[in-house]
Amino acid sequence: MSNALTLKGKTRTQVGGRAVKKVRRAGNVPGIIYGKKSSPKAIEINEEELASALHHAASEQVLINLELEEASGTATHLALVQEVQHSPLSDSILHIDLHEVSQTEKISAHVPVVEHGEPVGVKQGGGRLEVVLRELEVECLPKDLPEKIVVEVSGLNIGEFIHVKDVAAPEGVTITNDPELTICSVAAPRVSEEEDAPAADASAEPEMIKEKKEEEGS
């Protein structure tokens, strides 16, 4: 069951490059909130509070109860984090996009996959677990949005796979990925080149090719 994060923010009337720089200098993150039944609003959220909330979440695509200061007063908006832009240098948050949702309408989201257990093929056979899908696409009501989907891998042996169709979705949640997609598998242990190369036969003598001498007087 999803627990929405609670954050405070406020609308902003000024937009554009200069306005955004001013917002960031004040220690806030510029953003936008939009939805089917409301026009887009330019907003700002305290950077420290936002970074702390996202740091403790399993994924950046989480639900937020945004207590927004607007011209008409404070209103609470339930929103799904759609995109978070980070600085490539400092990893600080540059911008956030929020999609306002309704408690009674299903949403689509990406949920992280978490592997549980140590595969028998790794523990006993020396294989290695290879994860192909790190996230699963789901559809559900906001109240049912899981923070993660746990996949049990302890029974996997070398050469075995877990596909999307093998995962039991939480109650109220539908996984919308192709059922045949591979989530993870256990591969055979790597063989080094030295081990893989055939051993030389010490008893074998190299083939000697002798040139035939020309007969004298020919």
URLINJO-V992501 format. One record per pair of residues at least 12 apart in sequence whose ideal C-beta (glycine too) atoms are under 10 Angstrom apart, sorted by the first residue. I is the first residue (numbers start at 1). J is the second residue. If there is no record, write none. Layout:
I_J + I_J
This chain:
1_143 + 1_144 + 1_145 + 1_146 + 1_147 + 1_170 + 1_171 + 1_172 + 2_62 + 2_63 + 2_109 + 2_111 + 2_140 + 2_141 + 2_142 + 2_143 + 2_144 + 2_145 + 2_146 + 2_147 + 3_57 + 3_62 + 3_63 + 3_65 + 3_143 + 3_145 + 3_147 + 4_62 + 4_63 + 4_64 + 4_65 + 4_66 + 4_78 + 4_79 + 4_80 + 4_142 + 4_143 + 4_145 + 5_49 + 5_50 + 5_52 + 5_53 + 5_54 + 5_56 + 5_57 + 5_62 + 5_63 + 5_64 + 5_65 + 5_66 + 5_81 + 6_49 + 6_53 + 6_64 + 6_65 + 6_66 + 6_67 + 6_76 + 7_45 + 7_46 + 7_49 + 7_50 + 7_52 + 7_53 + 7_54 + 7_64 + 7_65 + 7_66 + 7_67 + 7_68 + 7_79 + 7_96 + 7_98 + 8_45 + 8_46 + 8_49 + 8_65 + 8_66 + 8_67 + 8_68 + 8_69 + 8_74 + 9_28 + 9_29 + 9_31 + 9_33 + 9_41 + 9_43 + 9_44 + 9_45 + 9_46 + 9_49 + 9_50 + 9_64 + 9_66 + 9_67 + 9_68 + 9_69 + 9_70 + 9_77 + 9_96 + 9_98 + 10_28 + 10_43 + 10_44 + 10_45 + 10_46 + 10_67 + 10_68 + 10_69 + 10_70 + 10_74 + 11_33 + 11_41 + 11_42 + 11_43 + 11_44 + 11_68 + 11_69 + 11_70 + 11_71 + 11_72 + 11_75 + 12_28 + 12_30 + 12_31 + 12_41 + 12_42 + 12_43 + 12_44 + 13_42 + 13_71 + 14_42 + 15_30 + 15_32 + 15_42 + 16_42 + 19_42 + 19_44 + 20_42 + 20_44 + 20_94 + 20_95 + 22_44 + 23_42 + 23_43 + 23_44 + 23_45 + 23_47 + 23_95 + 24_44 + 24_47 + 24_92 + 24_93 + 24_94 + 24_95 + 26_44 + 26_46 + 26_47 + 27_44 + 27_46 + 27_47 + 27_48 + 27_49 + 28_43 + 28_44 + 28_45 + 28_46 + 28_47 + 28_48 + 28_49 + 28_50 + 28_93 + 29_43 + 29_44 + 29_45 + 29_46 + 29_47 + 29_48 + 29_49 + 29_50 + 29_51 + 29_84 + 29_85 + 29_92 + 29_93 + 29_94 + 29_95 + 29_96 + 30_42 + 30_43 + 30_44 + 30_45 + 30_47 + 30_85 + 30_93 + 30_94 + 30_95 + 30_96 + 31_43 + 31_44 + 31_45 + 31_50 + 31_66 + 31_79 + 31_81 + 31_82 + 31_83 + 31_84 + 31_85 + 31_93 + 31_94 + 31_95 + 31_96 + 31_97 + 31_98 + 32_82 + 32_83 + 32_95 + 32_96 + 32_97 + 32_98 + 32_99 + 33_45 + 33_64 + 33_66 + 33_68 + 33_77 + 33_79 + 33_82 + 33_96 + 33_97 + 33_98 + 33_99 + 33_100 + 34_79 + 34_82 + 34_97 + 34_98 + 34_99 + 34_100 + 35_77 + 35_78 + 35_79 + 35_80 + 35_98 + 35_99 + 35_100 + 35_101 + 35_102 + 36_99 + 36_100 + 36_101 + 36_102 + 36_105 + 37_100 + 37_102 + 38_77 + 38_100 + 40_97 + 40_98 + 40_100 + 41_68 + 41_70 + 41_77 + 41_98 + 41_100 + 43_66 + 43_68 + 43_69 + 43_70 + 43_77 + 43_79 + 43_96 + 43_98 + 44_69 + 44_96 + 45_64 + 45_66 + 45_68 + 45_93 + 45_96 + 45_98 + 47_92 + 47_93 + 47_94 + 47_96 + 48_93 + 50_64 + 50_81 + 50_84 + 50_93 + 50_96 + 51_84 + 51_86 + 51_91 + 51_92 + 51_93 + 53_81 + 54_81 + 54_84 + 54_93 + 54_96 + 57_81 + 57_112 + 57_147 + 57_148 + 58_111 + 58_112 + 58_114 + 58_146 + 58_147 + 58_148 + 58_149 + 59_81 + 59_109 + 59_110 + 59_111 + 59_112 + 59_134 + 59_135 + 59_146 + 59_147 + 59_148 + 60_81 + 60_82 + 60_83 + 60_84 + 60_86 + 60_93 + 60_96 + 60_110 + 60_112 + 61_80 + 61_81 + 61_82 + 61_83 + 61_84 + 61_99 + 61_109 + 61_110 + 61_111 + 61_112 + 61_135 + 61_145 + 62_79 + 62_80 + 62_81 + 62_109 + 62_111 + 62_145 + 62_147 + 63_78 + 63_79 + 63_80 + 63_81 + 63_98 + 63_101 + 63_107 + 63_109 + 63_142 + 63_143 + 63_145 + 63_147 + 64_77 + 64_78 + 64_79 + 64_80 + 64_81 + 64_96 + 64_98 + 64_100 + 65_77 + 65_78 + 65_79 + 66_78 + 66_79 + 66_98 + 66_100 + 68_98 + 77_98 + 77_100 + 77_101 + 78_98 + 78_100 + 78_101 + 78_102 + 78_103 + 78_107 + 78_142 + 78_143 + 79_96 + 79_97 + 79_98 + 79_99 + 79_100 + 79_101 + 79_142 + 80_97 + 80_98 + 80_99 + 80_100 + 80_101 + 80_107 + 80_108 + 80_109 + 80_142 + 80_145 + 81_96 + 81_97 + 81_98 + 81_99 + 81_109 + 82_96 + 82_97 + 82_98 + 82_99 + 82_109 + 83_95 + 83_96 + 83_97 + 83_98 + 83_99 + 84_96 + 84_97 + 84_98 + 85_97 + 101_141 + 101_142 + 101_145 + 102_141 + 102_142 + 103_141 + 103_142 + 103_143 + 104_141 + 104_142 + 104_143 + 105_141 + 105_142 + 106_138 + 106_139 + 106_140 + 106_141 + 106_142 + 106_144 + 106_145 + 106_172 + 106_173 + 106_174 + 107_138 + 107_139 + 107_140 + 107_141 + 107_142 + 107_144 + 107_145 + 108_137 + 108_138 + 108_139 + 108_140 + 108_174 + 108_176 + 109_135 + 109_136 + 109_137 + 109_138 + 109_139 + 109_140 + 109_142 + 109_145 + 109_146 + 109_173 + 110_134 + 110_135 + 110_136 + 110_137 + 110_138 + 111_135 + 111_136 + 111_137 + 111_138 + 111_140 + 111_145 + 111_146 + 111_147 + 111_148 + 111_149 + 111_169 + 111_170 + 111_173 + 111_175 + 112_133 + 112_134 + 112_135 + 112_136 + 112_146 + 112_147 + 112_148 + 112_149 + 113_131 + 113_132 + 113_133 + 113_134 + 113_135 + 113_136 + 113_148 + 113_149 + 113_150 + 113_151 + 113_162 + 113_164 + 113_167 + 113_183 + 113_184 + 114_134 + 114_147 + 114_148 + 114_149 + 114_150 + 114_151 + 115_129 + 115_131 + 115_150 + 115_151 + 115_152 + 115_153 + 115_154 + 115_156 + 115_162 + 115_183 + 115_184 + 116_150 + 116_151 + 116_152 + 116_153 + 116_154 + 117_129 + 117_150 + 117_151 + 117_152 + 117_153 + 117_154 + 117_155 + 117_156 + 118_153 + 118_154 + 118_156 + 119_152 + 119_153 + 119_154 + 119_155 + 119_156 + 119_157 + 119_158 + 119_160 + 119_162 + 119_184 + 119_185 + 119_186 + 120_153 + 120_154 + 120_155 + 120_156 + 120_157 + 120_158 + 120_160 + 120_186 + 121_153 + 121_155 + 121_156 + 121_157 + 121_158 + 121_159 + 121_160 + 121_185 + 121_186 + 121_187 + 121_188 + 121_189 + 122_153 + 122_154 + 122_156 + 122_157 + 122_158 + 122_186 + 122_187 + 122_189 + 123_154 + 124_157 + 124_158 + 125_157 + 125_158 + 125_159 + 125_186 + 125_188 + 125_189 + 126_158 + 126_188 + 126_189 + 126_190 + 127_156 + 127_157 + 127_158 + 127_159 + 127_160 + 127_185 + 127_186 + 127_187 + 127_188 + 127_189 + 127_190 + 128_158 + 128_185 + 128_186 + 128_187 + 128_188 + 128_189 + 128_190 + 129_153 + 129_156 + 129_184 + 129_185 + 129_186 + 129_187 + 130_161 + 130_182 + 130_184 + 130_185 + 130_186 + 130_187 + 131_151 + 131_153 + 131_162 + 131_182 + 131_183 + 131_184 + 131_185 + 132_161 + 132_162 + 132_163 + 132_181 + 132_182 + 132_183 + 132_184 + 132_185 + 133_151 + 133_162 + 133_163 + 133_164 + 133_167 + 133_177 + 133_181 + 133_182 + 133_183 + 133_184 + 134_183 + 134_184 + 135_148 + 135_149 + 135_177 + 136_148 + 136_149 + 136_151 + 136_164 + 136_167 + 136_169 + 136_173 + 136_175 + 136_176 + 136_177 + 136_181 + 136_183 + 137_164 + 137_174 + 137_175 + 137_176 + 137_177 + 137_178 + 138_169 + 138_170 + 138_172 + 138_173 + 138_174 + 138_175 + 138_176 + 138_177 + 139_169 + 139_172 + 139_173 + 139_174 + 139_175 + 139_176 + 140_169 + 140_170 + 140_171 + 140_172 + 140_173 + 140_174 + 140_175 + 141_172 + 141_173 + 143_172 + 144_169 + 144_170 + 144_171 + 144_172 + 144_173 + 144_174 + 145_170 + 145_172 + 145_173 + 146_169 + 146_170 + 146_171 + 146_172 + 146_173 + 148_170 + 149_167 + 149_168 + 149_169 + 149_170 + 149_173 + 149_175 + 149_183 + 150_167 + 150_168 + 150_170 + 151_166 + 151_167 + 151_168 + 151_183 + 151_184 + 152_166 + 152_167 + 152_168 + 153_183 + 153_184 + 153_185 + 153_186 + 156_184 + 156_185 + 156_186 + 157_186 + 158_185 + 158_186 + 158_187 + 158_188 + 158_189 + 159_185 + 159_186 + 159_187 + 159_188 + 160_184 + 160_185 + 160_186 + 161_182 + 161_183 + 161_184 + 161_185 + 161_186 + 162_182 + 162_183 + 162_184 + 162_185 + 162_186 + 163_177 + 163_178 + 163_179 + 163_180 + 163_181 + 163_182 + 163_183 + 163_184 + 163_185 + 164_176 + 164_177 + 164_178 + 164_179 + 164_180 + 164_181 + 164_182 + 164_183 + 165_177 + 165_178 + 165_179 + 165_180 + 165_181 + 165_183 + 166_179 + 166_182 + 166_183 + 167_179 + 167_183
